[in-house]
Amino acid sequence: MKSFIFPLFLALIGLISSCMKGESVDLIIHNAKVHTMDDSNSIEDAIAIRDGKIIEVGPEREILNRYKADEFIDAGLKEVYPGLTDAHGHIMSYARQMLSVDLVGSRSYNEMLVRIEKYQSKHDRGFIIGRGWDQSRWKDDEMPTNEKLNELFPDIPVCLFRIDGHALLANDYLIEKSDVLNKVMNDNELSSGGYFIYDSLYNFTGVMVDNAMNPILDMLPDFTEKELSDAIMDIQLELLSYGVTGVHEAGLKHNEVKLIQNLIEKDKLHLNIYGMLMPTPENVEFAEKNGIYQKDNLLIRSFKVYADGALGSRGAFLKEAYTDKNEHHGYLTTSLERIKKIAGICESTGYQMNTHAIGDSTNRLILELYEDIYKVNPDHRWRIEHAQIVDPKDFSLFAQAGVFPSVQPSHATSDQLWAFSRLGEHRMEGAYAYNSLLSQFGMIAIGTDFPVEFTDPFLTIHSAVNRKNSENYPGHGFQPEEAITLEQCMRGMTIWAAFAAFQENELGTIEAGKDATIVMFESPVNAPEVYNTNFAYMTFINGKKVYSVE
């Protein structure tokens, strides 16, 4: 009996002494497939984390022998990646969409009206706002008219936004109350950067596009701070469940910055937010006063500029006329003079300029403008958001001017059904050309543009790698020559997205010294030919578990 107890005693002493050895950390994740996303794309077994930082990543035996921890997580060979970043999203717009009539996916104008009636019977709003209709999903791809809307709601204002936010349908009650027709007709800036849609008899349909919407936008009521805050919490949970730990918020008003700051101060908003400010007087004053602003998980050092409209509502500024609308080229929604002035503000404050550019004409103008900053600062990282239609002759300017492309692959697979009718065959070569953009600049930042598209990063992967939508159409892929690889797509949502926001020293890879912002996925991350989504098993931000399926 003694001969058995003594070796057991020695083994126990050895185990206790080994536990007393080693450096203390807060958490060790082991038995994992850790995709570091470093330069060599190495895969390791374990991570040691302390005070929200990655202390070391490496082979399991080395990590377990070198460190003792307060908590151990056996990953069961699950794949671990840096937390994903959506490099172009709209949390505030999504929050308002969640509180408005949900028109996303409406298959007809009549279905849209039914949804509005159901919403109003439940909420009894004094001002009805809906978001998400898309006429390209309807049988004839024709913009709606407000006749039936007027019949249903003759004495209450109704404003219904198209999916891209660049067009709206208003009822006559709202049109008369806003005096939008007179205001736009008498304002050159509004009329040159937008338009009204009339029917064949030249009757106003109630549809306004881009700057023509502004008088309506100026009088829209907002939801309460509590309503918006609660919606943001729901959005955060949705993103964390996908392993998305950061968002480049593409266009913040001054009051929205305050709302986000308030949620962070209350320890409610944990997502890393890279804020792009709208270039309003209040925000310019903020930038000039604060310079580059970093407070906890909020970083602000950029301005968002809307240079043109959207392709779906024919507001994108094209070099040649729209194939399905003769003599119409689209337009700049912000004058070139104003864009240049904003560029000067960005240069003087050290802020990045992130310009919404859809059409090939707009992309050319912005690329030429950015050349000036490149001469002063080759590492400016000024971005073109979307870079959706680019003249093939202009691709080289991305490299020459050091312009960072920020793209959304799911736009390609959503727009494929009608893009050809807008552009014609000869312009498709430079449309949604993510592989071509990548080959020029060497990096692309990848996002979704939610709520225009879904937040699901695995739909983004499917769109980028297979060039198919969630219904796996088309079978051969949409312009498959512009597909990128799975690794390139993951880099676009991790280290390249971090680089696009000057955060590559803190985020984007799993390496010693960086923030322990990581995600463990339920299933392996891959890009099967048939769309299949995935979810986070656990999500960590700065070493804190912020989401778990358990």
C-alpha positions in Angstrom: 0.0 0.0 0.0 2.8 2.4 0.9 4.6 1.6 -2.3 1.5 2.9 -4.2 0.9 6.0 -2.1 4.5 7.3 -2.2 4.7 7.6 -6.0 1.2 9.2 -6.0 2.3 11.7 -3.4 5.4 12.6 -5.5 3.2 13.1 -8.6 0.9 15.3 -6.7 3.7 17.4 -5.3 5.1 17.7 -8.9 1.7 18.8 -10.2 1.4 21.4 -7.5 4.9 22.8 -8.0 4.4 22.9 -11.7 1.2 25.0 -11.2 3.2 27.4 -9.0 5.7 27.9 -11.8 5.2 30.1 -14.7 3.9 33.6 -15.4 0.4 34.4 -14.3 -2.2 35.4 -17.0 -6.0 35.8 -16.9 -7.0 33.4 -19.6 -5.5 30.6 -21.7 -7.4 29.4 -24.7 -5.9 26.1 -25.9 -6.6 23.0 -28.0 -7.6 25.5 -30.8 -6.8 26.2 -34.4 -5.7 29.8 -34.0 -5.6 31.7 -37.3 -3.2 34.5 -36.4 -3.7 36.3 -39.8 0.0 37.5 -39.4 2.2 38.0 -42.5 2.8 34.2 -42.8 -0.8 33.3 -42.0 0.5 30.9 -39.3 -1.9 28.6 -37.3 -1.1 28.0 -33.6 -2.7 26.0 -30.8 -3.0 28.4 -27.8 -3.3 32.0 -26.6 -2.3 33.5 -23.3 -4.2 36.7 -22.3 -3.7 39.2 -19.5 -5.2 42.6 -18.9 -7.0 42.5 -22.2 -3.8 42.0 -24.2 -2.4 38.9 -26.0 0.7 37.9 -24.1 1.7 35.1 -26.3 0.4 32.7 -29.0 2.0 29.5 -29.8 2.2 25.7 -29.5 -0.1 24.2 -26.8 2.7 22.6 -24.7 4.7 25.8 -24.6 1.8 28.0 -23.5 0.6 25.6 -20.9 4.1 25.0 -19.5 5.0 28.7 -19.5 1.8 30.2 -18.0 -0.6 29.7 -15.2 -4.1 31.2 -15.6 -7.2 32.1 -13.7 -9.3 30.5 -16.5 -8.6 27.9 -19.1 -10.9 27.4 -22.1 -10.5 24.1 -24.1 -11.5 25.1 -27.6 -12.1 21.6 -28.8 -10.1 22.3 -31.9 -12.5 25.1 -32.9 -11.1 27.8 -35.2 -10.1 31.1 -33.6 -9.7 34.3 -35.6 -9.1 37.9 -34.8 -12.4 39.6 -34.2 -14.0 40.6 -37.5 -14.5 44.2 -38.5 -17.3 45.5 -40.7 -15.4 48.2 -42.5 -18.5 50.0 -43.7 -21.7 49.8 -41.7 -24.5 52.1 -40.4 -25.4 51.2 -36.8 -27.5 54.4 -36.4 -29.4 53.8 -39.7 -30.0 50.2 -38.7 -31.3 51.2 -35.3 -33.8 53.6 -37.0 -34.7 50.9 -39.5 -35.5 48.5 -36.7 -37.9 51.1 -35.2 -39.5 52.0 -38.5 -41.8 50.0 -40.8 -39.6 47.1 -42.1 -40.0 47.1 -45.8 -36.9 45.0 -46.6 -37.7 42.1 -48.9 -41.1 43.4 -49.9 -42.0 41.6 -53.1 -44.5 44.2 -54.4 -45.9 47.6 -53.8 -49.0 46.1 -52.3 -47.1 44.0 -49.8 -45.3 47.2 -48.8 -48.7 48.9 -48.1 -49.9 45.9 -46.0 -46.8 46.1 -43.9 -47.3 49.8 -43.3 -51.0 49.2 -42.2 -49.9 46.4 -39.8 -47.2 48.6 -38.3 -49.5 51.6 -37.8 -52.2 49.5 -36.2 -49.7 48.4 -33.6 -47.7 51.6 -33.0 -50.1 54.4 -33.9 -47.3 56.8 -34.9 -48.0 60.5 -35.6 -45.4 60.3 -38.4 -45.0 57.0 -40.3 -41.4 56.2 -41.4 -40.6 53.1 -43.3 -37.3 51.8 -44.7 -36.1 49.2 -47.1 -38.2 49.0 -50.2 -36.5 48.0 -53.4 -38.4 48.3 -56.7 -35.8 46.1 -58.5 -37.3 43.2 -56.6 -40.7 43.9 -58.0 -42.1 42.6 -61.3 -41.4 45.6 -63.5 -38.5 47.4 -61.7 -40.5 50.7 -61.8 -40.4 53.3 -59.1 -43.6 53.4 -57.1 -46.2 56.2 -57.0 -48.0 57.5 -54.0 -51.7 57.3 -55.2 -52.5 54.2 -53.0 -50.5 55.7 -50.2 -52.6 58.9 -50.3 -55.8 56.8 -50.1 -54.7 54.9 -47.1 -53.1 57.8 -45.2 -54.7 61.1 -46.3 -54.1 63.1 -43.1 -50.8 61.7 -41.6 -47.3 62.2 -43.0 -45.7 59.1 -44.5 -42.0 58.8 -45.6 -40.7 55.5 -47.0 -37.0 55.2 -47.8 -35.6 53.0 -50.5 -33.1 50.3 -49.4 -30.1 52.4 -50.2 -31.4 55.5 -48.4 -30.9 57.5 -51.6 -34.5 57.8 -52.5 -37.8 58.1 -50.7 -41.6 57.9 -51.4 -43.7 60.5 -49.6 -47.5 60.9 -49.5 -49.2 64.1 -50.6 -49.8 65.2 -47.0 -46.1 65.2 -46.3 -45.2 66.8 -49.6 -47.6 69.7 -49.0 -46.5 70.1 -45.4 -42.8 70.2 -46.3 -43.3 72.5 -49.3 -40.5 70.3 -50.9 -41.4 71.1 -54.5 -40.9 74.8 -54.1 -37.8 74.5 -52.0 -36.0 72.2 -54.4 -37.1 74.2 -57.5 -35.7 77.4 -56.0 -32.4 75.9 -54.7 -29.7 75.1 -57.3 -27.7 72.8 -55.0 -30.8 70.6 -54.2 -32.0 70.5 -57.8 -28.5 69.7 -59.3 -27.8 67.0 -56.8 -31.1 65.2 -57.0 -34.4 65.0 -58.8 -38.1 64.3 -58.6 -39.7 61.4 -60.5 -42.8 62.1 -62.6 -45.0 59.7 -64.5 -45.7 59.7 -68.2 -48.3 62.5 -67.8 -45.8 64.6 -65.8 -47.6 64.0 -62.5 -45.3 64.0 -59.5 -45.1 60.4 -58.1 -43.9 61.4 -54.7 -40.5 59.8 -55.2 -37.5 62.0 -54.5 -33.9 61.1 -55.1 -30.8 62.3 -53.2 -30.6 66.0 -52.5 -34.2 66.5 -53.5 -35.1 64.6 -50.3 -33.4 67.2 -48.0 -36.5 69.3 -47.2 -38.2 66.1 -46.1 -35.2 65.0 -44.1 -35.0 68.3 -42.3 -38.5 67.8 -40.8 -38.3 64.0 -39.9 -38.9 63.3 -36.2 -36.3 61.1 -34.5 -36.9 58.2 -32.1 -36.2 58.7 -28.4 -32.7 58.2 -27.0 -34.0 55.1 -25.1 -35.5 53.6 -28.3 -32.3 54.1 -30.2 -30.1 52.8 -27.4 -32.2 49.7 -27.0 -32.0 49.1 -30.8 -28.2 49.6 -30.7 -28.0 46.9 -28.0 -29.9 44.5 -30.2 -27.6 45.3 -33.1 -24.5 44.7 -31.0 -25.8 41.3 -30.0 -26.4 40.4 -33.6 -22.9 41.4 -34.7 -21.2 39.7 -31.8 -23.1 36.5 -32.6 -21.4 36.6 -36.0 -18.0 37.3 -34.5 -18.0 40.9 -35.6 -16.3 43.0 -32.9 -15.9 46.3 -34.7 -17.7 48.6 -37.1 -16.4 51.5 -39.2 -19.5 53.7 -38.7 -19.9 55.4 -42.0 -21.4 58.9 -41.3 -22.1 60.2 -37.8 -24.0 63.3 -36.8 -22.8 65.2 -33.7 -25.8 64.1 -31.6 -25.1 60.5 -32.7 -21.5 60.7 -31.4 -22.8 61.8 -28.1 -25.2 58.9 -28.0 -22.4 56.4 -28.7 -20.2 58.1 -26.1 -23.0 57.8 -23.5 -23.5 54.1 -24.2 -19.7 53.5 -23.9 -19.5 55.4 -20.6 -22.3 53.3 -19.2 -20.3 50.1 -20.2 -23.1 49.0 -22.6 -21.5 49.4 -26.0 -18.4 47.1 -26.3 -18.0 47.1 -30.1 -14.9 48.9 -31.4 -16.3 51.9 -33.3 -14.3 53.7 -35.9 -16.4 56.8 -36.4 -16.6 58.7 -39.7 -18.0 62.2 -39.0 -20.4 63.9 -41.4 -18.8 67.2 -42.3 -21.3 69.4 -40.5 -20.1 72.6 -38.8 -20.5 71.0 -35.4 -18.4 68.0 -36.4 -15.7 70.2 -38.0 -15.5 72.1 -34.8 -15.2 68.8 -32.9 -12.3 67.7 -35.1 -10.5 71.1 -34.9 -10.9 71.1 -31.1 -10.1 67.4 -30.3 -7.9 66.3 -33.2 -7.7 62.5 -33.4 -10.2 61.4 -30.7 -9.8 58.2 -28.8 -11.9 57.3 -25.8 -12.1 53.7 -24.8 -13.5 51.7 -27.8 -14.4 54.8 -29.8 -11.9 56.2 -32.3 -12.7 59.2 -34.5 -10.3 60.5 -37.1 -12.1 60.7 -40.4 -14.9 62.5 -42.3 -17.4 60.8 -44.5 -18.4 62.6 -47.8 -21.2 61.6 -50.1 -20.0 62.5 -53.6 -22.8 60.9 -55.6 -25.9 58.8 -55.3 -26.7 55.1 -55.7 -26.8 53.0 -58.9 -30.2 51.4 -58.1 -31.9 54.8 -57.9 -29.8 56.1 -60.9 -28.0 58.7 -58.8 -24.5 57.4 -59.3 -22.5 59.8 -61.5 -21.5 58.1 -64.7 -19.1 59.2 -67.5 -21.8 58.1 -70.1 -25.5 58.1 -69.8 -27.5 55.3 -68.1 -28.3 52.5 -70.6 -31.9 52.5 -69.3 -32.3 56.2 -69.0 -31.0 58.1 -72.0 -29.2 61.4 -71.5 -29.2 60.9 -67.7 -25.7 60.6 -66.2 -26.5 60.9 -62.5 -24.8 63.7 -60.6 -22.5 64.8 -57.8 -24.5 65.1 -54.5 -21.8 67.3 -53.1 -20.2 69.9 -55.3 -16.6 69.5 -56.3 -15.8 72.8 -54.7 -17.3 71.6 -51.4 -15.5 68.3 -51.6 -12.2 70.1 -52.1 -13.0 72.3 -49.1 -13.6 69.2 -46.9 -10.3 67.7 -48.2 -8.6 70.8 -46.9 -10.2 70.4 -43.5 -9.1 66.7 -43.4 -5.6 67.7 -44.3 -5.4 70.4 -41.6 -6.9 68.3 -38.8 -5.0 65.1 -39.7 -8.3 63.3 -40.5 -8.8 60.7 -43.1 -11.2 61.4 -45.9 -13.6 58.6 -46.8 -15.7 59.4 -49.9 -18.8 57.6 -51.1 -18.2 57.1 -54.8 -20.3 54.8 -56.9 -20.2 55.9 -60.5 -17.1 55.8 -62.7 -17.1 59.6 -63.2 -17.2 60.2 -59.4 -14.4 57.7 -58.8 -12.2 59.4 -61.4 -12.8 62.8 -59.8 -12.0 61.6 -56.3 -8.9 59.7 -57.4 -7.6 62.8 -59.0 -8.3 64.8 -55.9 -6.6 62.3 -53.7 -3.4 62.6 -55.7 -2.7 65.9 -54.1 -2.7 64.5 -50.6 -0.5 61.6 -51.8 2.2 64.1 -52.8 2.2 65.4 -49.2 1.6 62.1 -47.4 2.0 58.8 -49.2 0.6 57.0 -46.2 -2.6 59.1 -46.0 -4.9 56.0 -46.3 -7.8 58.2 -47.6 -10.5 55.8 -48.7 -13.0 55.5 -51.5 -16.1 53.8 -50.1 -17.8 51.4 -52.5 -15.6 52.1 -55.6 -18.5 50.3 -57.3 -18.1 51.3 -61.0 -14.6 52.2 -62.1 -13.4 52.8 -65.6 -10.7 50.1 -66.2 -8.4 52.9 -67.4 -8.6 54.4 -63.9 -7.7 51.3 -61.8 -4.0 52.2 -61.8 -4.8 55.5 -60.1 -5.6 53.6 -56.9 -2.0 52.6 -56.7 -0.6 55.8 -58.0 -2.5 58.0 -55.5 -2.3 55.5 -52.6 -6.1 55.3 -52.4 -7.6 52.6 -50.1 -10.6 50.8 -51.6 -13.4 50.0 -49.1 -15.8 47.6 -50.7 -18.9 45.5 -49.9 -19.0 42.2 -51.9 -22.6 41.5 -51.2 -23.5 44.6 -53.2 -22.3 42.7 -56.3 -24.5 39.7 -55.8 -27.5 41.8 -54.8 -27.2 44.2 -57.7 -26.5 41.5 -60.4 -30.1 41.2 -61.5 -30.4 44.8 -62.7 -26.8 46.2 -62.9 -26.5 45.3 -66.5 -29.6 47.2 -67.5 -28.2 50.4 -65.8 -24.7 50.1 -67.2 -24.7 48.0 -70.4 -22.2 45.4 -71.3 -19.2 47.7 -71.9 -19.2 49.1 -68.4 -19.5 45.8 -66.5 -15.8 45.1 -66.9 -15.1 47.8 -64.2 -18.1 47.0 -62.0 -17.8 45.4 -58.6 -14.2 44.6 -59.6 -12.8 43.6 -56.2 -9.9 41.5 -57.5 -8.8 44.2 -59.8 -8.9 46.8 -56.9 -6.9 44.4 -54.7 -4.3 43.9 -57.3 -3.8 47.6 -57.6 -3.6 48.7 -54.0 -2.6 45.4 -52.3 -5.3 45.6 -49.7 -9.1 46.1 -49.6 -11.2 46.9 -46.5 -14.4 44.8 -46.6 -17.8 45.6 -45.1 -21.5 45.0 -45.7 -23.0 48.5 -45.8 -25.7 47.2 -43.4 -28.6 47.8 -43.2 -28.5 48.0 -47.0 -27.2 44.5 -46.9 -27.3 41.9 -44.1 -24.7 41.9 -41.3 -23.8 38.3 -41.9 -20.1 38.1 -42.7 -20.4 34.6 -44.1 -22.7 36.0 -46.8 -20.0 38.5 -47.5 -17.5 35.6 -47.8 -19.9 33.7 -50.2 -20.3 36.8 -52.3 -16.6 37.6 -52.4 -15.2 34.1 -53.0 -18.0 32.4 -55.0 -19.7 35.6 -56.4 -23.1 34.2 -55.6 -26.1 35.4 -53.5 -27.7 33.5 -50.6 -29.8 31.5 -53.1 -26.5 30.5 -54.8 -27.3 32.4 -58.0 -25.8 32.4 -60.5 -24.4 28.9 -60.6 -21.2 29.9 -62.3 -20.8 33.1 -60.2 -21.3 36.7 -61.1 -18.2 38.0 -63.0 -16.2 35.2 -61.4 -12.9 36.7 -62.7 -13.3 39.3 -59.9 -13.6 36.8 -57.1 -11.0 36.9 -54.3 -9.8 34.1 -52.1 -11.0 33.1 -48.7 -7.8 34.3 -47.1 -8.0 37.6 -48.9 -11.6 38.1 -47.7 -10.7 37.3 -44.1 -7.8 39.7 -44.3 -10.2 42.3 -45.6 -12.3 41.9 -42.5 -9.4 41.7 -40.0 -5.9 43.1 -40.6 -6.7 45.1 -43.7 -9.7 46.6 -42.1 -7.6 47.5 -39.1 -5.0 49.1 -41.4 -7.8 51.1 -43.1 -8.6 52.7 -39.7 -5.0 53.2 -38.4 -5.5 50.4 -35.9 -3.1 47.7 -37.2 -1.0 48.0 -34.0 -3.9 47.0 -31.8 -6.3 44.9 -33.9 -6.5 42.6 -36.9 -4.1 39.8 -36.0 -3.6 37.5 -33.0 -0.1 38.5 -32.0 1.7 39.4 -28.7 1.0 42.9 -27.6 -2.3 43.3 -29.5 -5.8 43.6 -28.0 -7.3 40.2 -27.1 -10.2 40.8 -29.5 -10.9 37.4 -30.9 -13.7 35.1 -32.0 -14.0 31.3 -31.7 -16.4 30.0 -34.4 -18.9 27.2 -34.1 -17.9 25.6 -37.4 -14.7 25.8 -39.6 -14.5 29.0 -41.6 -14.7 28.1 -45.3 -16.4 29.1 -48.5 -18.4 26.2 -49.8 -20.0 26.5 -53.2 -23.4 26.4 -51.6 -24.1 29.2 -49.1 -23.9 28.1 -45.4 -23.7 30.6 -42.6 -21.7 30.3 -39.4 -21.8 31.8 -36.0 -19.5 32.7 -33.1 -19.1 30.2 -30.3 -17.4 32.7 -28.1 -16.5 36.4 -28.8 -14.0 38.3 -26.8 -13.2 42.0 -26.8 -10.1 43.1 -24.9 -10.0 39.7 -23.2 -13.6 40.0 -21.9 -16.1 37.4 -23.1 -18.9 39.5 -24.6 -20.8 36.7 -26.3 -21.2 33.0 -25.9 -23.7 30.5 -27.2 -23.8 29.0 -23.7 
